[in-house]
């Protein structure tokens, strides 16, 4: 179960981490920590362009086995032309004894290009389908929800430092949706034991960085063996540390189709959306 869950968790991580890149802001009184965060999130999600780096360390353990993954991503979006949405993501995933896997995405001209391990696919898809394939279909939900709790505000010069906990119910829903059939399998239950983070927001309500720490437990009582691939009861402990650095918001970004786009194999959208589920 742990290996299958690791693969599915990658989709959940991409969903959460790409949130700040896709997905309306501005004040004049002393704002609370929650209000500052909300204004920054609205400004971020309402921007037409964004560019950021995401680093993740994920650890899984179950039945005496453990697995760790390191992920680094560069995500860009350009929504300035609603008739020609552009999205890009370059990611690297490394696991012990498995080496490093690179996955590159580019969505431009209503076509998504996916390249990994020398295999290259392309498909004509909608922006919504592209976000699903790239793992960002829940972005709007994250950025528009009232997601933080127990926020505390401190200052570092002109920067606002906000430490907080996340609204657990929201992220339970997002995780369940991201895990697809496994998240909805009978006999599967999961809960967050820790979900908090910190954000650096400047005086103009630009989010400069965001860190999150997640700890969760996913359990199977064995009744959903057919769906989950596990024959006996099992518990998977999950921990994830995510660090997002926002390089720019509202500034020009460059997203282009691959130079060898003609060499990519045409596939149906279903083939790519199924692999992303």
C-alpha positions in Angstrom: 0.0 0.0 0.0 2.8 2.4 0.8 4.2 2.5 -2.7 0.8 3.1 -4.3 0.0 5.7 -1.7 3.3 7.5 -2.4 2.5 7.8 -6.1 -1.0 9.2 -5.3 0.4 11.6 -2.7 2.5 13.2 -5.4 -0.8 14.3 -7.0 -1.9 15.8 -3.7 1.3 17.7 -3.2 1.1 19.1 -6.7 -2.5 20.2 -6.0 -1.5 22.0 -2.9 1.7 23.5 -4.0 0.5 24.8 -7.4 -2.4 26.5 -5.7 -0.7 29.9 -5.3 0.1 30.0 -9.0 -3.4 29.8 -10.4 -6.9 30.3 -9.3 -9.8 39.0 -6.5 -7.3 43.1 -3.3 -6.3 46.3 -1.1 -7.0 48.4 3.3 -6.3 51.1 5.7 -6.6 50.2 9.3 -4.5 48.0 11.5 -5.3 44.6 10.2 -5.3 41.3 12.0 -3.1 38.4 11.0 -6.0 36.7 9.3 -7.0 39.8 7.4 -3.4 40.4 6.2 -3.2 36.8 5.0 -6.5 36.9 3.3 -5.6 40.1 1.4 -2.3 38.6 0.3 -4.1 35.3 -0.8 -6.7 37.3 -2.8 -4.0 39.4 -4.4 -2.0 36.3 -5.3 -5.0 34.4 -6.7 -6.2 37.4 -8.6 -2.9 38.1 -10.3 -2.6 37.4 -14.1 0.9 36.0 -13.8 3.0 34.2 -11.2 6.3 32.5 -10.8 7.4 30.4 -7.9 9.7 27.6 -6.6 8.4 24.8 -4.4 10.5 22.4 -2.4 8.9 19.4 -0.6 10.2 16.7 1.7 7.8 13.8 2.3 8.2 10.9 4.6 5.9 7.8 4.8 6.1 4.9 7.2 4.0 1.8 7.5 4.4 -1.7 9.0 8.1 -1.2 9.6 8.8 0.2 6.2 9.7 3.8 5.4 9.9 5.8 2.2 11.1 9.4 1.7 10.7 11.6 -1.3 12.2 15.0 -2.2 10.4 17.1 -4.7 11.4 20.5 -6.3 9.3 22.4 -8.7 9.3 25.6 -10.7 5.7 26.7 -11.5 4.6 29.6 -13.7 1.3 30.8 -15.0 0.2 33.5 -17.4 -3.6 34.2 -17.5 -3.3 37.7 -19.1 -4.9 36.5 -22.3 -8.0 34.5 -21.3 -8.1 33.1 -24.8 -4.6 31.8 -24.6 -3.9 30.6 -21.0 -0.3 29.5 -20.5 0.9 27.2 -17.7 4.3 25.7 -17.0 5.8 23.4 -14.5 9.2 21.7 -14.2 9.6 19.2 -11.4 12.1 16.8 -10.1 11.2 13.9 -7.8 13.9 11.8 -6.1 13.5 8.6 -4.0 16.1 6.3 -2.4 17.1 3.5 -4.8 15.0 5.0 -7.6 17.1 7.9 -8.7 15.6 11.1 -9.9 12.6 11.6 -12.1 12.0 14.8 -14.1 8.5 15.8 -15.3 8.1 18.9 -17.5 4.7 20.4 -18.4 3.9 23.3 -20.7 0.4 24.3 -21.7 0.1 26.8 -24.5 -2.1 27.2 -27.5 -4.7 24.9 -26.0 -2.2 22.1 -26.1 -0.4 20.5 -23.1 3.0 19.0 -23.5 4.3 16.4 -21.0 7.8 15.0 -21.0 9.3 12.5 -18.6 12.1 10.0 -18.9 12.4 10.7 -22.6 8.7 10.0 -23.2 6.9 12.9 -24.8 3.1 13.3 -25.1 0.9 16.2 -26.2 -2.9 16.6 -26.2 -5.4 19.3 -27.0 -7.1 20.1 -23.7 -9.0 22.9 -22.0 -7.3 25.0 -19.3 -9.3 23.1 -16.7 -8.1 19.8 -18.0 -4.5 21.1 -18.1 -4.7 22.1 -14.4 -6.1 18.6 -13.6 -3.2 17.0 -15.4 -0.6 19.2 -13.7 -2.2 18.7 -10.3 -3.7 22.2 -9.8 -7.4 21.6 -10.2 -8.2 22.5 -6.5 -6.2 25.8 -6.6 -9.3 28.0 -6.6 -10.8 26.2 -3.6 -7.6 26.7 -1.6 -7.1 30.4 -2.4 -10.7 31.5 -1.9 -11.5 29.6 1.3 -11.0 30.9 4.8 -8.2 28.5 5.3 -6.2 29.7 8.4 -6.9 29.5 12.1 -5.1 30.8 15.2 -3.0 33.2 13.3 -0.3 35.2 15.1 1.4 38.3 13.6 4.9 39.5 14.2 6.9 42.1 12.3 10.3 41.9 10.6 11.0 45.4 9.3 8.3 46.0 6.7 7.4 42.4 6.4 4.5 40.7 8.2 5.4 37.2 9.6 2.3 35.2 10.2 2.2 31.8 11.9 -1.0 29.8 11.7 -2.8 26.5 11.6 -4.9 25.4 8.6 -8.6 24.7 8.6 -8.4 20.9 8.8 -11.8 20.3 7.2 -10.8 22.0 4.0 -7.6 20.1 3.6 -9.3 16.8 4.4 -11.6 17.4 1.4 -8.7 18.4 -0.8 -6.7 15.4 0.2 -9.6 13.0 -0.4 -10.3 14.5 -3.8 -6.6 14.4 -4.8 -6.3 10.7 -3.8 -9.2 9.7 -6.2 -10.4 6.2 -5.8 -8.1 5.5 -2.9 -9.4 8.5 -0.9 -12.9 7.2 -1.4 -12.2 3.5 -0.9 -14.3 1.7 1.7 -12.3 1.0 4.9 -10.0 3.9 4.4 -9.8 6.7 6.9 -7.3 9.5 7.5 -6.8 12.5 9.8 -4.4 15.3 10.2 -2.4 15.4 13.4 -0.6 18.6 12.5 -1.2 21.2 9.8 0.4 24.6 10.3 2.7 27.0 8.6 4.1 30.5 8.3 3.9 33.2 5.7 6.0 36.2 4.9 3.9 39.0 3.5 5.3 42.5 2.6 3.7 45.9 3.4 2.0 45.8 0.0 0.3 42.5 0.7 2.5 40.5 -1.6 3.1 37.0 -0.3 6.9 36.4 -0.5 7.1 32.9 0.9 5.0 30.2 2.5 6.0 27.2 4.6 3.8 24.4 5.7 4.2 21.3 7.8 1.8 18.5 7.5 1.5 15.3 9.6 -1.3 12.9 8.9 -2.3 9.3 9.5 -4.1 7.2 6.8 -5.6 3.9 8.0 -7.1 0.9 6.2 -9.1 -1.7 8.1 -8.8 -4.2 5.3 -12.4 -4.0 4.1 -11.4 -1.9 1.1 -8.7 -4.2 -0.2 -10.0 -4.3 -3.7 -9.9 -0.5 -4.0 -6.7 0.2 -2.0 -4.6 -2.8 -3.0 -4.0 -3.7 0.6 -5.1 -7.1 1.9 -4.8 -6.4 5.6 -5.3 -3.5 8.0 -2.6 -1.0 7.7 -1.7 2.5 8.9 0.5 4.9 7.0 2.1 7.8 8.8 2.7 10.8 6.6 4.8 13.9 7.2 5.5 16.7 4.7 7.5 19.9 4.8 6.8 22.3 2.0 8.6 25.5 1.3 7.3 27.9 -1.4 9.3 30.9 -2.6 7.3 33.3 -4.7 9.6 34.8 -7.2 7.1 37.3 -8.8 3.5 38.1 -9.0 2.0 40.2 -11.8 5.3 40.4 -13.7 5.9 39.0 -17.2 6.8 35.3 -17.3 8.0 33.2 -20.1 6.2 30.0 -21.0 6.8 28.5 -24.4 6.1 25.2 -26.1 9.0 22.8 -26.4 11.4 23.5 -29.3 10.8 19.9 -30.5 7.0 20.0 -30.1 6.5 18.2 -33.4 8.2 15.1 -32.1 5.7 14.7 -29.2 3.2 11.9 -29.6 -0.5 12.9 -29.9 -2.7 11.2 -27.3 -6.3 11.6 -26.1 -7.0 13.9 -23.2 -8.4 10.9 -21.3 -4.9 9.2 -21.4 -3.3 12.1 -19.6 -6.1 12.9 -17.2 -6.3 9.2 -16.2 -2.6 9.1 -15.5 -2.9 12.2 -13.3 -5.8 10.8 -11.2 
